[in-house]
Amino acid sequence: MSADLRVGTQRLSPRDAVFVYDETDRHVSNVVAVYFADASGRSALTTDQALAWARTSIGHAALFSRHLRRVPMDLDLPYWVPDPTLSVREHITLTRPATWDDARARIAEITSARMDLTRPPWEIHVMDGVEGVPAMPGATTIVVLKFHHSVGDGVATRELEQQLFGTKSAPSVQLDRARPIAAAVRTVGALTCAPVRFVAGLRRSRVAQDELQALLDAGSVKEPVPLRPATRFNRDIHSELTFHLLPIPMKEVLAAKAAAPQRVTVNDLMLTTIAGALATYLAEHDETPDGSLAAMVPMSMRGVAEWDSANQLTQMIVDLHTDIADPIARLRAIKDSAGAAKKRTRHPVVQRTDRLVETAPALLLRAAGWARAQRRFDDSPTVPLCNTTISNIPPVTDTLTFRDRPITRVVGSLPILDGDGLRHLITSQGDEIVIAVTTNAAMMPDPQHYGDLLLASFRELAAALLAFGIPAPTST
């Protein structure tokens, strides 16, 4: 028998608490993974079957059995506390959308709905018997796993799904008793020590900033461009989120990658594909910006830095070179920009400048979140740092199943927010790579056309690589 999973009280790290303090109805902090399982020839699922699966799975992670408790007046960071009142039935839904359009609309609704953190911060939505899913044969069972971003990031989702949809049995759950006196003592201690720690953190940050400036002056690292021209996707959100998928055959992606005479990554190819489609879409609407656009590309810090947090991602800014028309020249430029951004992010001095958040007191984090929520974008000619998000989650390597249904596709759905109304999440499994696009109808009334542009952009790039290869980079 598996050892018990003990669930106790745990204080959030400042990096994780940011997702609590930054959250508003216009900026939700949800992680949403969507699993597509082949239901051909299977009988319809029942609610009891879905509940039974969930009850045998919650022992895989503490997140299923605890909820958030905020300290009065946010004098200290929030805590995860065991939840003895957990009702699995309140976190599981089973529906039967008739068509892919119905299921897609439901996924969009799930993605954009704010979570109630007074309950354990997770939901599982099962949609059975869905017909017409792109590139899926016959009926499909769709499982949507949703949890709050303060619990962990997209890479952590990969570890969790291997347990939920793998063959390993879950341990039983043992809840520790609540210790309100101990929590009160920790809060008093935090109030006493937090100002001292923050002042020390400020001093270290100033030293690191001076070191960083020396690196910038020497040209050893490059800072991202602080402002980019605003596009229609960098306005406030005025309509509901929409969710769309574009599958691309993996063999075509690997053939394009292999054709390159210098090393490129699949991520380089996907960034270039999205850059081309985005530039074309804006040009078709006579909205070509005055200058290049940029993307926020999350980068995992696992193995790079020691962070005491559940979220191990940082924001890397990559120039998309949308002002370069030739796809091969754009690919080479994006490869160089992504390499420079990764070099900057990995540099120890840059990492030290980013550590101030680790000593920030709860009240300051909350105030910073409130200030960010006040910014409006509708009339701004520029946007800070980036125009879109492009996230790339590691590929699925294990065989996953939901009950007796093999999972053949895994994608993600990113919430949109004011100033960032077009987001892409790239996943791969088996013989395909999938770009999941979230936006809204006010910003993009023709998402199917954007999907066509993405495919056309990729195939233009692939054809150019297969025909000519990438020119050797010029020395600098």
Protein Blocks (a to p, Z undefined) as FASTA:
>chain_A
ZZddddddddddfklmmmmmmpcfklccdddddddddfehiacddfklmmmmmmmmmmmp
mklmcccdddehhlaccdddddfkbcfklmcccdddfbfklmmmmmmmmmmpccdfkbcc
bdddddehiehiahiahjaddddddddfklocfklmmmmmmmmmmmbdcdddddddddfk
lmmmmmmmmmmmmmmmmmmmmmmmmmmmmmmmmmmmnomaccddfbdcddfklcccfbdc
ddddddddfklmmmmmmmpmbdcdfklmmmmmmmmmmmmmmmmnopacebdddddddddf
ehkaccdbfblcdcddddehlmbmblklmmmmmmmmmmmmmmmmmpmklmmmmmmmmmpc
fklmmmmmmmmmmpcfklpcbdehiabdcddddddfbdcdehjaccfbdcddddddehia
cccddddehjbccddddddfklmmclmlmmmmmmmmmmmmmmmmmmnopaddddZZ
